[in-house]
Amino acid sequence: MKFAATITRSLQAGMQAELRDIERAVTTGTRDAGRGLKTELRRQVASAGLGQRLANSWRDKHYLNQRVDAASLVYTKAPQIIRAFDESAVIRSRRGR
């Protein structure tokens, strides 16, 4: 049995193509994970009875891929309100009633 193989492209070009595929996969995975987390947080806030407006305060931001270090940030525009409910803080009016 004989085995023969030929390289149709240069090895460097093949590795560059593989690196692009890996970078694309990392970016897609990071973006999907960030969106999934944002959706889950919105669902939890709404199901806790805190309202759809507070649930919609969750945002996500995706950062451009610089090689294989893509990032996704999930944050809320109302951190004080979320923190108060998370810590079970007592919320009183300014007059104390």
mmCIF file as gemmi writes it, N, C-alpha and C atoms, coordinates in Angstrom:
data_model
loop_
_atom_site.group_PDB
_atom_site.id
_atom_site.type_symbol
_atom_site.label_atom_id
_atom_site.label_alt_id
_atom_site.label_comp_id
_atom_site.label_asym_id
_atom_site.label_entity_id
_atom_site.label_seq_id
_atom_site.pdbx_PDB_ins_code
_atom_site.Cartn_x
_atom_site.Cartn_y
_atom_site.Cartn_z
_atom_site.occupancy
_atom_site.B_iso_or_equiv
_atom_site.pdbx_formal_charge
_atom_site.auth_seq_id
_atom_site.auth_asym_id
_atom_site.pdbx_PDB_model_num
ATOM 1 N N . MET Axp A 1 ? 0.846 -1.159 0 1 0 ? 1 A 1
ATOM 2 C CA . MET Axp A 1 ? 0 0 0 1 0 ? 1 A 1
ATOM 3 C C . MET Axp A 1 ? 0.9 1.232 0 1 0 ? 1 A 1
ATOM 4 N N . LYS Axp A 2 ? 0.603 2.139 -0.902 1 0 ? 2 A 1
ATOM 5 C CA . LYS Axp A 2 ? 1.358 3.376 -1.002 1 0 ? 2 A 1
ATOM 6 C C . LYS Axp A 2 ? 0.472 4.55 -0.633 1 0 ? 2 A 1
ATOM 7 N N . PHE Axp A 3 ? 1.041 5.513 0.034 1 0 ? 3 A 1
ATOM 8 C CA . PHE Axp A 3 ? 0.3 6.716 0.417 1 0 ? 3 A 1
ATOM 9 C C . PHE Axp A 3 ? 1.039 7.923 -0.144 1 0 ? 3 A 1
ATOM 10 N N . ALA Axp A 4 ? 0.322 8.735 -0.885 1 0 ? 4 A 1
ATOM 11 C CA . ALA Axp A 4 ? 0.938 9.934 -1.458 1 0 ? 4 A 1
ATOM 12 C C . ALA Axp A 4 ? 0.087 11.141 -1.099 1 0 ? 4 A 1
ATOM 13 N N . ALA Axp A 5 ? 0.749 12.226 -0.784 1 0 ? 5 A 1
ATOM 14 C CA . ALA Axp A 5 ? 0.039 13.46 -0.444 1 0 ? 5 A 1
ATOM 15 C C . ALA Axp A 5 ? 0.758 14.637 -1.077 1 0 ? 5 A 1
ATOM 16 N N . THR Axp A 6 ? -0.038 15.599 -1.481 1 0 ? 6 A 1
ATOM 17 C CA . THR Axp A 6 ? 0.549 16.806 -2.04 1 0 ? 6 A 1
ATOM 18 C C . THR Axp A 6 ? -0.081 18.013 -1.351 1 0 ? 6 A 1
ATOM 19 N N . ILE Axp A 7 ? 0.668 19.033 -1.219 1 0 ? 7 A 1
ATOM 20 C CA . ILE Axp A 7 ? 0.178 20.278 -0.638 1 0 ? 7 A 1
ATOM 21 C C . ILE Axp A 7 ? -0.17 21.201 -1.793 1 0 ? 7 A 1
ATOM 22 N N . THR Axp A 8 ? -1.455 21.546 -1.892 1 0 ? 8 A 1
ATOM 23 C CA . THR Axp A 8 ? -1.889 22.384 -3.009 1 0 ? 8 A 1
ATOM 24 C C . THR Axp A 8 ? -1.634 23.856 -2.734 1 0 ? 8 A 1
ATOM 25 N N . ARG Axp A 9 ? -1.661 24.254 -1.478 1 0 ? 9 A 1
ATOM 26 C CA . ARG Axp A 9 ? -1.343 25.632 -1.105 1 0 ? 9 A 1
ATOM 27 C C . ARG Axp A 9 ? -0.131 25.612 -0.189 1 0 ? 9 A 1
ATOM 28 N N . SER Axp A 10 ? 0.37 26.774 0.057 1 0 ? 10 A 1
ATOM 29 C CA . SER Axp A 10 ? 1.49 26.822 0.995 1 0 ? 10 A 1
ATOM 30 C C . SER Axp A 10 ? 0.958 26.539 2.399 1 0 ? 10 A 1
ATOM 31 N N . LEU Axp A 11 ? 1.798 26.053 3.239 1 0 ? 11 A 1
ATOM 32 C CA . LEU Axp A 11 ? 1.423 25.741 4.611 1 0 ? 11 A 1
ATOM 33 C C . LEU Axp A 11 ? 1.007 27.001 5.36 1 0 ? 11 A 1
ATOM 34 N N . GLN Axp A 12 ? 1.704 28.1 5.099 1 0 ? 12 A 1
ATOM 35 C CA . GLN Axp A 12 ? 1.386 29.356 5.771 1 0 ? 12 A 1
ATOM 36 C C . GLN Axp A 12 ? -0.013 29.845 5.386 1 0 ? 12 A 1
ATOM 37 N N . ALA Axp A 13 ? -0.387 29.756 4.137 1 0 ? 13 A 1
ATOM 38 C CA . ALA Axp A 13 ? -1.718 30.183 3.707 1 0 ? 13 A 1
ATOM 39 C C . ALA Axp A 13 ? -2.793 29.303 4.339 1 0 ? 13 A 1
ATOM 40 N N . GLY Axp A 14 ? -2.516 28.028 4.449 1 0 ? 14 A 1
ATOM 41 C CA . GLY Axp A 14 ? -3.471 27.116 5.099 1 0 ? 14 A 1
ATOM 42 C C . GLY Axp A 14 ? -3.654 27.439 6.563 1 0 ? 14 A 1
ATOM 43 N N . MET Axp A 15 ? -2.557 27.75 7.241 1 0 ? 15 A 1
ATOM 44 C CA . MET Axp A 15 ? -2.646 28.098 8.659 1 0 ? 15 A 1
ATOM 45 C C . MET Axp A 15 ? -3.372 29.429 8.857 1 0 ? 15 A 1
ATOM 46 N N . GLN Axp A 16 ? -3.164 30.384 7.963 1 0 ? 16 A 1
ATOM 47 C CA . GLN Axp A 16 ? -3.87 31.669 8.05 1 0 ? 16 A 1
ATOM 48 C C . GLN Axp A 16 ? -5.372 31.466 7.876 1 0 ? 16 A 1
ATOM 49 N N . ALA Axp A 17 ? -5.767 30.585 6.972 1 0 ? 17 A 1
ATOM 50 C CA . ALA Axp A 17 ? -7.186 30.296 6.767 1 0 ? 17 A 1
ATOM 51 C C . ALA Axp A 17 ? -7.788 29.649 8.018 1 0 ? 17 A 1
ATOM 52 N N . GLU Axp A 18 ? -7.044 28.733 8.634 1 0 ? 18 A 1
ATOM 53 C CA . GLU Axp A 18 ? -7.529 28.107 9.863 1 0 ? 18 A 1
ATOM 54 C C . GLU Axp A 18 ? -7.647 29.115 10.997 1 0 ? 18 A 1
ATOM 55 N N . LEU Axp A 19 ? -6.687 30.029 11.096 1 0 ? 19 A 1
ATOM 56 C CA . LEU Axp A 19 ? -6.727 31.053 12.131 1 0 ? 19 A 1
ATOM 57 C C . LEU Axp A 19 ? -7.935 31.97 11.949 1 0 ? 19 A 1
ATOM 58 N N . ARG Axp A 20 ? -8.264 32.329 10.713 1 0 ? 20 A 1
ATOM 59 C CA . ARG Axp A 20 ? -9.463 33.142 10.448 1 0 ? 20 A 1
ATOM 60 C C . ARG Axp A 20 ? -10.729 32.409 10.872 1 0 ? 20 A 1
ATOM 61 N N . ASP Axp A 21 ? -10.78 31.104 10.603 1 0 ? 21 A 1
ATOM 62 C CA . ASP Axp A 21 ? -11.941 30.312 11.016 1 0 ? 21 A 1
ATOM 63 C C . ASP Axp A 21 ? -12.065 30.269 12.541 1 0 ? 21 A 1
ATOM 64 N N . ILE Axp A 22 ? -10.944 30.128 13.224 1 0 ? 22 A 1
ATOM 65 C CA . ILE Axp A 22 ? -10.95 30.104 14.693 1 0 ? 22 A 1
ATOM 66 C C . ILE Axp A 22 ? -11.381 31.459 15.24 1 0 ? 22 A 1
ATOM 67 N N . GLU Axp A 23 ? -10.861 32.54 14.677 1 0 ? 23 A 1
ATOM 68 C CA . GLU Axp A 23 ? -11.242 33.883 15.126 1 0 ? 23 A 1
ATOM 69 C C . GLU Axp A 23 ? -12.736 34.118 14.943 1 0 ? 23 A 1
ATOM 70 N N . ARG Axp A 24 ? -13.277 33.698 13.822 1 0 ? 24 A 1
ATOM 71 C CA . ARG Axp A 24 ? -14.711 33.841 13.551 1 0 ? 24 A 1
ATOM 72 C C . ARG Axp A 24 ? -15.529 33.026 14.547 1 0 ? 24 A 1
ATOM 73 N N . ALA Axp A 25 ? -15.074 31.825 14.868 1 0 ? 25 A 1
ATOM 74 C CA . ALA Axp A 25 ? -15.787 30.981 15.826 1 0 ? 25 A 1
ATOM 75 C C . ALA Axp A 25 ? -15.754 31.584 17.229 1 0 ? 25 A 1
ATOM 76 N N . VAL Axp A 26 ? -14.613 32.147 17.624 1 0 ? 26 A 1
ATOM 77 C CA . VAL Axp A 26 ? -14.498 32.769 18.94 1 0 ? 26 A 1
ATOM 78 C C . VAL Axp A 26 ? -15.43 33.978 19.027 1 0 ? 26 A 1
ATOM 79 N N . THR Axp A 27 ? -15.438 34.809 17.992 1 0 ? 27 A 1
ATOM 80 C CA . THR Axp A 27 ? -16.303 35.989 17.97 1 0 ? 27 A 1
ATOM 81 C C . THR Axp A 27 ? -17.766 35.595 18.04 1 0 ? 27 A 1
ATOM 82 N N . THR Axp A 28 ? -18.173 34.626 17.252 1 0 ? 28 A 1
ATOM 83 C CA . THR Axp A 28 ? -19.563 34.177 17.237 1 0 ? 28 A 1
ATOM 84 C C . THR Axp A 28 ? -19.962 33.577 18.576 1 0 ? 28 A 1
ATOM 85 N N . GLY Axp A 29 ? -19.107 32.755 19.146 1 0 ? 29 A 1
ATOM 86 C CA . GLY Axp A 29 ? -19.404 32.137 20.438 1 0 ? 29 A 1
ATOM 87 C C . GLY Axp A 29 ? -19.524 33.154 21.553 1 0 ? 29 A 1
ATOM 88 N N . THR Axp A 30 ? -18.628 34.135 21.552 1 0 ? 30 A 1
ATOM 89 C CA . THR Axp A 30 ? -18.666 35.167 22.584 1 0 ? 30 A 1
ATOM 90 C C . THR Axp A 30 ? -19.923 36.019 22.448 1 0 ? 30 A 1
ATOM 91 N N . ARG Axp A 31 ? -20.267 36.398 21.223 1 0 ? 31 A 1
ATOM 92 C CA . ARG Axp A 31 ? -21.465 37.204 20.987 1 0 ? 31 A 1
ATOM 93 C C . ARG Axp A 31 ? -22.718 36.424 21.397 1 0 ? 31 A 1
ATOM 94 N N . ASP Axp A 32 ? -22.786 35.152 21.033 1 0 ? 32 A 1
ATOM 95 C CA . ASP Axp A 32 ? -23.954 34.328 21.398 1 0 ? 32 A 1
ATOM 96 C C . ASP Axp A 32 ? -24.07 34.16 22.907 1 0 ? 32 A 1
ATOM 97 N N . ALA Axp A 33 ? -22.94 33.983 23.584 1 0 ? 33 A 1
ATOM 98 C CA . ALA Axp A 33 ? -22.965 33.838 25.042 1 0 ? 33 A 1
ATOM 99 C C . ALA Axp A 33 ? -23.444 35.122 25.706 1 0 ? 33 A 1
ATOM 100 N N . GLY Axp A 34 ? -22.981 36.265 25.231 1 0 ? 34 A 1
ATOM 101 C CA . GLY Axp A 34 ? -23.423 37.547 25.782 1 0 ? 34 A 1
ATOM 102 C C . GLY Axp A 34 ? -24.907 37.785 25.567 1 0 ? 34 A 1
ATOM 103 N N . ARG Axp A 35 ? -25.385 37.496 24.371 1 0 ? 35 A 1
ATOM 104 C CA . ARG Axp A 35 ? -26.819 37.667 24.091 1 0 ? 35 A 1
ATOM 105 C C . ARG Axp A 35 ? -27.664 36.7 24.911 1 0 ? 35 A 1
ATOM 106 N N . GLY Axp A 36 ? -27.174 35.485 25.076 1 0 ? 36 A 1
ATOM 107 C CA . GLY Axp A 36 ? -27.909 34.509 25.883 1 0 ? 36 A 1
ATOM 108 C C . GLY Axp A 36 ? -28.005 34.935 27.336 1 0 ? 36 A 1
ATOM 109 N N . LEU Axp A 37 ? -26.906 35.457 27.878 1 0 ? 37 A 1
ATOM 110 C CA . LEU Axp A 37 ? -26.918 35.932 29.258 1 0 ? 37 A 1
ATOM 111 C C . LEU Axp A 37 ? -27.869 37.103 29.415 1 0 ? 37 A 1
ATOM 112 N N . LYS Axp A 38 ? -27.844 38.043 28.485 1 0 ? 38 A 1
ATOM 113 C CA . LYS Axp A 38 ? -28.74 39.2 28.545 1 0 ? 38 A 1
ATOM 114 C C . LYS Axp A 38 ? -30.202 38.75 28.495 1 0 ? 38 A 1
ATOM 115 N N . THR Axp A 39 ? -30.512 37.829 27.623 1 0 ? 39 A 1
ATOM 116 C CA . THR Axp A 39 ? -31.88 37.321 27.512 1 0 ? 39 A 1
ATOM 117 C C . THR Axp A 39 ? -32.318 36.634 28.795 1 0 ? 39 A 1
ATOM 118 N N . GLU Axp A 40 ? -31.429 35.844 29.378 1 0 ? 40 A 1
ATOM 119 C CA . GLU Axp A 40 ? -31.759 35.132 30.617 1 0 ? 40 A 1
ATOM 120 C C . GLU Axp A 40 ? -31.961 36.109 31.773 1 0 ? 40 A 1
ATOM 121 N N . LEU Axp A 41 ? -31.116 37.121 31.871 1 0 ? 41 A 1
ATOM 122 C CA . LEU Axp A 41 ? -31.283 38.12 32.933 1 0 ? 41 A 1
ATOM 123 C C . LEU Axp A 41 ? -32.586 38.886 32.768 1 0 ? 41 A 1
ATOM 124 N N . ARG Axp A 42 ? -32.924 39.232 31.544 1 0 ? 42 A 1
ATOM 125 C CA . ARG Axp A 42 ? -34.198 39.917 31.294 1 0 ? 42 A 1
ATOM 126 C C . ARG Axp A 42 ? -35.373 39.027 31.697 1 0 ? 42 A 1
ATOM 127 N N . ARG Axp A 43 ? -35.281 37.75 31.369 1 0 ? 43 A 1
ATOM 128 C CA . ARG Axp A 43 ? -36.355 36.823 31.715 1 0 ? 43 A 1
ATOM 129 C C . ARG Axp A 43 ? -36.501 36.703 33.223 1 0 ? 43 A 1
ATOM 130 N N . GLN Axp A 44 ? -35.39 36.62 33.946 1 0 ? 44 A 1
ATOM 131 C CA . GLN Axp A 44 ? -35.442 36.483 35.395 1 0 ? 44 A 1
ATOM 132 C C . GLN Axp A 44 ? -36.03 37.717 36.061 1 0 ? 44 A 1
ATOM 133 N N . VAL Axp A 45 ? -35.657 38.901 35.594 1 0 ? 45 A 1
ATOM 134 C CA . VAL Axp A 45 ? -36.183 40.134 36.186 1 0 ? 45 A 1
ATOM 135 C C . VAL Axp A 45 ? -37.685 40.242 35.931 1 0 ? 45 A 1
ATOM 136 N N . ALA Axp A 46 ? -38.112 39.921 34.723 1 0 ? 46 A 1
ATOM 137 C CA . ALA Axp A 46 ? -39.535 39.998 34.402 1 0 ? 46 A 1
ATOM 138 C C . ALA Axp A 46 ? -40.341 38.953 35.175 1 0 ? 46 A 1
ATOM 139 N N . SER Axp A 47 ? -39.811 37.749 35.314 1 0 ? 47 A 1
ATOM 140 C CA . SER Axp A 47 ? -40.544 36.696 36.022 1 0 ? 47 A 1
ATOM 141 C C . SER Axp A 47 ? -40.575 36.938 37.529 1 0 ? 47 A 1
ATOM 142 N N . ALA Axp A 48 ? -39.653 37.759 38.043 1 0 ? 48 A 1
ATOM 143 C CA . ALA Axp A 48 ? -39.669 38.103 39.465 1 0 ? 48 A 1
ATOM 144 C C . ALA Axp A 48 ? -40.712 39.174 39.774 1 0 ? 48 A 1
ATOM 145 N N . GLY Axp A 49 ? -41.369 39.673 38.731 1 0 ? 49 A 1
ATOM 146 C CA . GLY Axp A 49 ? -42.418 40.66 38.926 1 0 ? 49 A 1
ATOM 147 C C . GLY Axp A 49 ? -41.913 42.084 39.044 1 0 ? 49 A 1
ATOM 148 N N . LEU Axp A 50 ? -40.712 42.338 38.569 1 0 ? 50 A 1
ATOM 149 C CA . LEU Axp A 50 ? -40.134 43.671 38.681 1 0 ? 50 A 1
ATOM 150 C C . LEU Axp A 50 ? -40.439 44.558 37.477 1 0 ? 50 A 1
ATOM 151 N N . GLY Axp A 51 ? -41.148 44.036 36.522 1 0 ? 51 A 1
ATOM 152 C CA . GLY Axp A 51 ? -41.584 44.835 35.379 1 0 ? 51 A 1
ATOM 153 C C . GLY Axp A 51 ? -40.712 44.665 34.155 1 0 ? 51 A 1
ATOM 154 N N . GLN Axp A 52 ? -41.335 44.874 33.015 1 0 ? 52 A 1
ATOM 155 C CA . GLN Axp A 52 ? -40.625 44.716 31.75 1 0 ? 52 A 1
ATOM 156 C C . GLN Axp A 52 ? -39.65 45.863 31.492 1 0 ? 52 A 1
ATOM 157 N N . ARG Axp A 53 ? -39.959 47.052 31.997 1 0 ? 53 A 1
ATOM 158 C CA . ARG Axp A 53 ? -39.043 48.183 31.783 1 0 ? 53 A 1
ATOM 159 C C . ARG Axp A 53 ? -37.715 47.955 32.499 1 0 ? 53 A 1
ATOM 160 N N . LEU Axp A 54 ? -37.767 47.436 33.714 1 0 ? 54 A 1
ATOM 161 C CA . LEU Axp A 54 ? -36.528 47.138 34.435 1 0 ? 54 A 1
ATOM 162 C C . LEU Axp A 54 ? -35.793 45.976 33.768 1 0 ? 54 A 1
ATOM 163 N N . ALA Axp A 55 ? -36.545 45.019 33.276 1 0 ? 55 A 1
ATOM 164 C CA . ALA Axp A 55 ? -35.925 43.891 32.574 1 0 ? 55 A 1
ATOM 165 C C . ALA Axp A 55 ? -35.203 44.367 31.317 1 0 ? 55 A 1
ATOM 166 N N . ASN Axp A 56 ? -35.787 45.331 30.635 1 0 ? 56 A 1
ATOM 167 C CA . ASN Axp A 56 ? -35.177 45.829 29.404 1 0 ? 56 A 1
ATOM 168 C C . ASN Axp A 56 ? -33.992 46.74 29.655 1 0 ? 56 A 1
ATOM 169 N N . SER Axp A 57 ? -33.659 47.003 30.912 1 0 ? 57 A 1
ATOM 170 C CA . SER Axp A 57 ? -32.49 47.835 31.205 1 0 ? 57 A 1
ATOM 171 C C . SER Axp A 57 ? -31.182 47.066 31.003 1 0 ? 57 A 1
ATOM 172 N N . TRP Axp A 58 ? -31.255 45.751 30.833 1 0 ? 58 A 1
ATOM 173 C CA . TRP Axp A 58 ? -30.044 44.958 30.6 1 0 ? 58 A 1
ATOM 174 C C . TRP Axp A 58 ? -29.564 45.184 29.177 1 0 ? 58 A 1
ATOM 175 N N . ARG Axp A 59 ? -28.275 45.411 29.023 1 0 ? 59 A 1
ATOM 176 C CA . ARG Axp A 59 ? -27.655 45.666 27.728 1 0 ? 59 A 1
ATOM 177 C C . ARG Axp A 59 ? -26.461 44.736 27.541 1 0 ? 59 A 1
ATOM 178 N N . ASP Axp A 60 ? -26.072 44.599 26.282 1 0 ? 60 A 1
ATOM 179 C CA . ASP Axp A 60 ? -24.843 43.862 26 1 0 ? 60 A 1
ATOM 180 C C . ASP Axp A 60 ? -24.029 44.634 24.975 1 0 ? 60 A 1
ATOM 181 N N . LYS Axp A 61 ? -22.73 44.509 25.082 1 0 ? 61 A 1
ATOM 182 C CA . LYS Axp A 61 ? -21.807 45.176 24.166 1 0 ? 61 A 1
ATOM 183 C C . LYS Axp A 61 ? -20.75 44.162 23.746 1 0 ? 61 A 1
ATOM 184 N N . HIS Axp A 62 ? -20.522 44.109 22.458 1 0 ? 62 A 1
ATOM 185 C CA . HIS Axp A 62 ? -19.548 43.169 21.917 1 0 ? 62 A 1
ATOM 186 C C . HIS Axp A 62 ? -18.328 43.946 21.433 1 0 ? 62 A 1
ATOM 187 N N . TYR Axp A 63 ? -17.168 43.473 21.782 1 0 ? 63 A 1
ATOM 188 C CA . TYR Axp A 63 ? -15.923 44.122 21.392 1 0 ? 63 A 1
ATOM 189 C C . TYR Axp A 63 ? -15.299 43.382 20.229 1 0 ? 63 A 1
ATOM 190 N N . LEU Axp A 64 ? -14.689 44.143 19.349 1 0 ? 64 A 1
ATOM 191 C CA . LEU Axp A 64 ? -14.094 43.562 18.154 1 0 ? 64 A 1
ATOM 192 C C . LEU Axp A 64 ? -13.021 42.553 18.512 1 0 ? 64 A 1
ATOM 193 N N . ASN Axp A 65 ? -12.882 41.592 17.65 1 0 ? 65 A 1
ATOM 194 C CA . ASN Axp A 65 ? -11.924 40.516 17.856 1 0 ? 65 A 1
ATOM 195 C C . ASN Axp A 65 ? -10.528 40.987 17.458 1 0 ? 65 A 1
ATOM 196 N N . GLN Axp A 66 ? -9.613 40.919 18.377 1 0 ? 66 A 1
ATOM 197 C CA . GLN Axp A 66 ? -8.201 41.176 18.1 1 0 ? 66 A 1
ATOM 198 C C . GLN Axp A 66 ? -7.489 39.835 18.267 1 0 ? 66 A 1
ATOM 199 N N . ARG Axp A 67 ? -7.396 39.111 17.211 1 0 ? 67 A 1
ATOM 200 C CA . ARG Axp A 67 ? -6.96 37.714 17.217 1 0 ? 67 A 1
ATOM 201 C C . ARG Axp A 67 ? -8.024 36.862 17.914 1 0 ? 67 A 1
ATOM 202 N N . VAL Axp A 68 ? -7.681 36.155 18.961 1 0 ? 68 A 1
ATOM 203 C CA . VAL Axp A 68 ? -8.669 35.278 19.598 1 0 ? 68 A 1
ATOM 204 C C . VAL Axp A 68 ? -9.022 35.772 20.988 1 0 ? 68 A 1
ATOM 205 N N . ASP Axp A 69 ? -9.208 37.08 21.145 1 0 ? 69 A 1
ATOM 206 C CA . ASP Axp A 69 ? -9.565 37.608 22.451 1 0 ? 69 A 1
ATOM 207 C C . ASP Axp A 69 ? -10.841 38.451 22.384 1 0 ? 69 A 1
ATOM 208 N N . ALA Axp A 70 ? -11.848 37.957 21.721 1 0 ? 70 A 1
ATOM 209 C CA . ALA Axp A 70 ? -13.128 38.657 21.635 1 0 ? 70 A 1
ATOM 210 C C . ALA Axp A 70 ? -13.748 38.741 23.027 1 0 ? 70 A 1
ATOM 211 N N . ALA Axp A 71 ? -14.566 39.771 23.239 1 0 ? 71 A 1
ATOM 212 C CA . ALA Axp A 71 ? -15.179 39.961 24.55 1 0 ? 71 A 1
ATOM 213 C C . ALA Axp A 71 ? -16.609 40.445 24.388 1 0 ? 71 A 1
ATOM 214 N N . SER Axp A 72 ? -17.418 40.144 25.379 1 0 ? 72 A 1
ATOM 215 C CA . SER Axp A 72 ? -18.795 40.601 25.421 1 0 ? 72 A 1
ATOM 216 C C . SER Axp A 72 ? -19.083 41.042 26.847 1 0 ? 72 A 1
ATOM 217 N N . LEU Axp A 73 ? -19.677 42.22 26.993 1 0 ? 73 A 1
ATOM 218 C CA . LEU Axp A 73 ? -19.978 42.785 28.295 1 0 ? 73 A 1
ATOM 219 C C . LEU Axp A 73 ? -21.491 42.882 28.445 1 0 ? 73 A 1
ATOM 220 N N . VAL Axp A 74 ? -22.017 42.364 29.552 1 0 ? 74 A 1
ATOM 221 C CA . VAL Axp A 74 ? -23.445 42.462 29.852 1 0 ? 74 A 1
ATOM 222 C C . VAL Axp A 74 ? -23.577 43.337 31.088 1 0 ? 74 A 1
ATOM 223 N N . TYR Axp A 75 ? -24.396 44.391 30.997 1 0 ? 75 A 1
ATOM 224 C CA . TYR Axp A 75 ? -24.544 45.339 32.093 1 0 ? 75 A 1
ATOM 225 C C . TYR Axp A 75 ? -25.98 45.852 32.131 1 0 ? 75 A 1
ATOM 226 N N . THR Axp A 76 ? -26.317 46.55 33.203 1 0 ? 76 A 1
ATOM 227 C CA . THR Axp A 76 ? -27.64 47.131 33.336 1 0 ? 76 A 1
ATOM 228 C C . THR Axp A 76 ? -27.52 48.639 33.433 1 0 ? 76 A 1
ATOM 229 N N . LYS Axp A 77 ? -28.531 49.327 32.943 1 0 ? 77 A 1
ATOM 230 C CA . LYS Axp A 77 ? -28.548 50.779 33.034 1 0 ? 77 A 1
ATOM 231 C C . LYS Axp A 77 ? -29.157 51.24 34.35 1 0 ? 77 A 1
ATOM 232 N N . ALA Axp A 78 ? -29.593 50.302 35.182 1 0 ? 78 A 1
ATOM 233 C CA . ALA Axp A 78 ? -30.177 50.625 36.493 1 0 ? 78 A 1
ATOM 234 C C . ALA Axp A 78 ? -29.52 49.775 37.571 1 0 ? 78 A 1
ATOM 235 N N . PRO Axp A 79 ? -28.212 49.923 37.803 1 0 ? 79 A 1
ATOM 236 C CA . PRO Axp A 79 ? -27.531 49.035 38.74 1 0 ? 79 A 1
ATOM 237 C C . PRO Axp A 79 ? -27.992 49.204 40.184 1 0 ? 79 A 1
ATOM 238 N N . GLN Axp A 80 ? -28.379 50.422 40.586 1 0 ? 80 A 1
ATOM 239 C CA . GLN Axp A 80 ? -28.811 50.63 41.965 1 0 ? 80 A 1
ATOM 240 C C . GLN Axp A 80 ? -30.108 49.884 42.246 1 0 ? 80 A 1
ATOM 241 N N . ILE Axp A 81 ? -31.029 49.902 41.313 1 0 ? 81 A 1
ATOM 242 C CA . ILE Axp A 81 ? -32.311 49.212 41.505 1 0 ? 81 A 1
ATOM 243 C C . ILE Axp A 81 ? -32.092 47.705 41.556 1 0 ? 81 A 1
ATOM 244 N N . ILE Axp A 82 ? -31.314 47.186 40.636 1 0 ? 82 A 1
ATOM 245 C CA . ILE Axp A 82 ? -31.028 45.747 40.604 1 0 ? 82 A 1
ATOM 246 C C . ILE Axp A 82 ? -30.32 45.336 41.89 1 0 ? 82 A 1
ATOM 247 N N . ARG Axp A 83 ? -29.351 46.118 42.349 1 0 ? 83 A 1
ATOM 248 C CA . ARG Axp A 83 ? -28.615 45.812 43.577 1 0 ? 83 A 1
ATOM 249 C C . ARG Axp A 83 ? -29.549 45.809 44.779 1 0 ? 83 A 1
ATOM 250 N N . ALA Axp A 84 ? -30.47 46.772 44.852 1 0 ? 84 A 1
ATOM 251 C CA . ALA Axp A 84 ? -31.402 46.846 45.982 1 0 ? 84 A 1
ATOM 252 C C . ALA Axp A 84 ? -32.273 45.596 46.057 1 0 ? 84 A 1
ATOM 253 N N . PHE Axp A 85 ? -32.781 45.143 44.933 1 0 ? 85 A 1
ATOM 254 C CA . PHE Axp A 85 ? -33.6 43.928 44.95 1 0 ? 85 A 1
ATOM 255 C C . PHE Axp A 85 ? -32.752 42.692 45.2 1 0 ? 85 A 1
ATOM 256 N N . ASP Axp A 86 ? -31.526 42.685 44.724 1 0 ? 86 A 1
ATOM 257 C CA . ASP Axp A 86 ? -30.643 41.544 44.936 1 0 ? 86 A 1
ATOM 258 C C . ASP Axp A 86 ? -30.268 41.392 46.408 1 0 ? 86 A 1
ATOM 259 N N . GLU Axp A 87 ? -30.05 42.501 47.083 1 0 ? 87 A 1
ATOM 260 C CA . GLU Axp A 87 ? -29.655 42.471 48.493 1 0 ? 87 A 1
ATOM 261 C C . GLU Axp A 87 ? -30.851 42.494 49.439 1 0 ? 87 A 1
ATOM 262 N N . SER Axp A 88 ? -32.059 42.486 48.908 1 0 ? 88 A 1
ATOM 263 C CA . SER Axp A 88 ? -33.293 42.545 49.707 1 0 ? 88 A 1
ATOM 264 C C . SER Axp A 88 ? -33.301 43.775 50.62 1 0 ? 88 A 1
ATOM 265 N N . ALA Axp A 89 ? -32.908 44.879 50.07 1 0 ? 89 A 1
ATOM 266 C CA . ALA Axp A 89 ? -32.864 46.12 50.839 1 0 ? 89 A 1
ATOM 267 C C . ALA Axp A 89 ? -34.28 46.657 51.054 1 0 ? 89 A 1
ATOM 268 N N . VAL Axp A 90 ? -34.474 47.342 52.166 1 0 ? 90 A 1
ATOM 269 C CA . VAL Axp A 90 ? -35.746 47.978 52.457 1 0 ? 90 A 1
ATOM 270 C C . VAL Axp A 90 ? -35.766 49.313 51.72 1 0 ? 90 A 1
ATOM 271 N N . ILE Axp A 91 ? -36.803 49.523 50.929 1 0 ? 91 A 1
ATOM 272 C CA . ILE Axp A 91 ? -36.922 50.75 50.157 1 0 ? 91 A 1
ATOM 273 C C . ILE Axp A 91 ? -37.998 51.601 50.808 1 0 ? 91 A 1
ATOM 274 N N . ARG Axp A 92 ? -37.62 52.797 51.234 1 0 ? 92 A 1
ATOM 275 C CA . ARG Axp A 92 ? -38.549 53.7 51.908 1 0 ? 92 A 1
ATOM 276 C C . ARG Axp A 92 ? -38.605 55.021 51.147 1 0 ? 92 A 1
ATOM 277 N N . SER Axp A 93 ? -39.692 55.741 51.348 1 0 ? 93 A 1
ATOM 278 C CA . SER Axp A 93 ? -39.798 57.049 50.736 1 0 ? 93 A 1
ATOM 279 C C . SER Axp A 93 ? -38.89 58.018 51.485 1 0 ? 93 A 1
ATOM 280 N N . ARG Axp A 94 ? -38.713 59.193 50.965 1 0 ? 94 A 1
ATOM 281 C CA . ARG Axp A 94 ? -37.836 60.176 51.6 1 0 ? 94 A 1
ATOM 282 C C . ARG Axp A 94 ? -38.394 60.643 52.931 1 0 ? 94 A 1
ATOM 283 N N . ARG Axp A 95 ? -39.713 60.593 53.071 1 0 ? 95 A 1
ATOM 284 C CA . ARG Axp A 95 ? -40.337 61.002 54.323 1 0 ? 95 A 1
ATOM 285 C C . ARG Axp A 95 ? -40.34 59.874 55.345 1 0 ? 95 A 1
ATOM 286 N N . GLY Axp A 96 ? -39.962 58.685 54.97 1 0 ? 96 A 1
ATOM 287 C CA . GLY Axp A 96 ? -39.88 57.579 55.905 1 0 ? 96 A 1
ATOM 288 C C . GLY Axp A 96 ? -41.18 56.838 56.13 1 0 ? 96 A 1
ATOM 289 N N . ARG Axp A 97 ? -42.189 57.1 55.358 1 0 ? 97 A 1
ATOM 290 C CA . ARG Axp A 97 ? -43.481 56.421 55.526 1 0 ? 97 A 1
ATOM 291 C C . ARG Axp A 97 ? -43.582 55.198 54.667 1 0 ? 97 A 1
